[in-house]
């Protein structure tokens, strides 16, 4: 099953159908909130920010049930003719948009799955599911290994893991576009009533903060956290003053790599050395701006100080911000590195990629940690 945000209100039905079919549940990035990340039936996300087991099972599957999604990245879907496809979507114009569909169901996801469930014959062969559950467990172990509290500069995976650990069970995380979306996709855990929102279609820069303001207005009793990049925050930082003036207790966590990180890595993955994507040192201190607005602000450069700063910000009764300097040379690696990506990566370094020594050292430490896991 491939589920998207169109299945947002159908968690119980998605899980029941997947259980009957003995099917792994793969999630789109906007659909991350549909089922808990720690549920045994899900293998996680799909796409450039997804997981290795989700990508590999798509390469092998012979039947695909798409629910509430028209996932746009065709290279991550089964090849045309490889799999029979059933697509459930409330918008008929999205059905068959990505793949030829054998059965089109134009309906609300929850209602369609409710009516489909009694017609299913329970599948007794769970070997496909079991194999990818084992692969998922290995992947999760690798991700936990990257949340290394001893890294200096601070690993961005450790930053988001501190947020994940300290946040409430019904917290709502909003996210900017960029490398931060990779860290949030892999290290923000959907459990309980947690939710997750980002610009899933256009990779719009800087939506995390205004999303958080709007959501806090809508849900005044819930914890709302904006996980944003330094580039995105710099574009709309005046909106933190809006939160102060309206007494909206949003929490902002700035993943500060002092660069346009996603563009940096996209340049490299196209085979070119980075160009004009890093800012002058030292990194901006956005915590000073938060305090000047009348909110809580903390600047963190030491990994030992990070967990306490996150907890204090989340406990603050009003708007709060933690500006954390992270390693700018931590690559957001795809779940499964393809040959062309590896080739272009090497070509960029051969053509004179700056900071190549620190980048290779970061990659090496990541692999060592994964092996230890």
PyMOL commands that set and color helices and strands:
alter all, ss='L'
color gray80, all
select helices_A, chain A and resi 5-7+11-21+30-33+52-60+74-76+92-94+109-117+127-145+156-166+179-187+207-218+230-236+238-245+261-269+286-293+303-315+339-350+356-372
alter helices_A, ss='H'
color red, helices_A
select strands_A, chain A and resi 2-3+25-27+42-45+63-67+84-89+103-106+172-175+195-198+224-229+251-256+296-300+320-325
alter strands_A, ss='S'
color yellow, strands_A
deselect
rebuild
show_as cartoon
